[in-house]
Amino acid sequence: MKIIRHQTAKEFLETSQSLLEAKEAENNLILGLATTLVRDINYYGDNQPLFISVLNMGKCVGACLQTPPRNLILYAELENSGSCIYQLCKYLVDNKIEIPGVIGPKDIVQKFTKTWASFRKVSCRIQVDEMVYKLAMVNKVSISQGKLRQAIEADLELIAEWVEKFYREAVQPISAKEAEEESIKRIREGAFYLWEVEEPKCMAASTRPTTNGITVSYVYTPFENRKKGYATSCVAKLSQLLLKEYEFCTLFTDLSNPTSNSIYQKIGYQAVNHVLQYEFIKNKNDS
């Protein structure tokens, strides 16, 4: 097998896109990030992203992407994935590339963590047990009072507050400054939407477009507004809007949250990929 480290997102996609798009919805994260990085290499930070393809007899059988300091995003064909993962881990170690964790399809990531732990003598802990959902048509659901509207710069203070809380609950904590910077960038892109009943009750956003799909994320409802149908209405209407331009929508859910999983399934989202996210913890006696 041959490991290729690409210098640009464009080169990475030229090699790996056909592999990844064979399961485009499942690979929405790595494809969406790479597509965005083609447009702006610094979109997710100033650190140089890592782009790697794994080839077997000239055919791409594995791909990974990292936007430091975030986790490595990994995908590989299940067949012969053991050899692919071993060679990838060896390359990362030989080139002194450290990664804080990994995210990807359950079977592939479990193989990777076992191999990485043997190379680096680290402990592996599941951060999030997730499901990727795909939607091609919105079901008829009960819509609460209110309406969907696109966020504007006047909403920045509220959006930034909710983005910070969203990260704290669903991903990992970020600073107020990071939340504000991310919010203004995405508001200007027209990505954020609010469900409003005289005043905003919850939010959602579109992100990471791929060739045929787009992801719904940043779904957040303050505690006082929950269990009133606002999130269901917001996501349903936003998804319906996005389907005018894209063939499908995708989203990630934490499987430990049955409420959100139930909401999305009610709207019409169908599970397509079980994803695990691990973090690596250095053992104290590891030199």
Buried (B, 14 or more C-beta within 10 A) or exposed (E): BEBBEBEBBBBBBEBBBEBBBEBBBBBBBBBBBBBBBBEEBEBBEEEEBBBBBBBBEEEBBBBBBBBBEBBBBBBBBEEEBEBBBBBBBEBBEEEEBEBBBBBBBBEBBBBBBEBBBEEBEBEBEBBBBBBBBBBBEBEEBEBBEBEBEEBEEEBBEBBBBBBBBBBEEBBEEBEEEBBBBBBBEBBEEEBBBBBBBEEBBBBBBBBBBBEEBBBBBBBBBBEEBEEBBBBBBBBBBBBBBBBEEBBBBBBBBBBEEEEBBEBBBBBBBEBBBBBBBBBBEEEEEEE
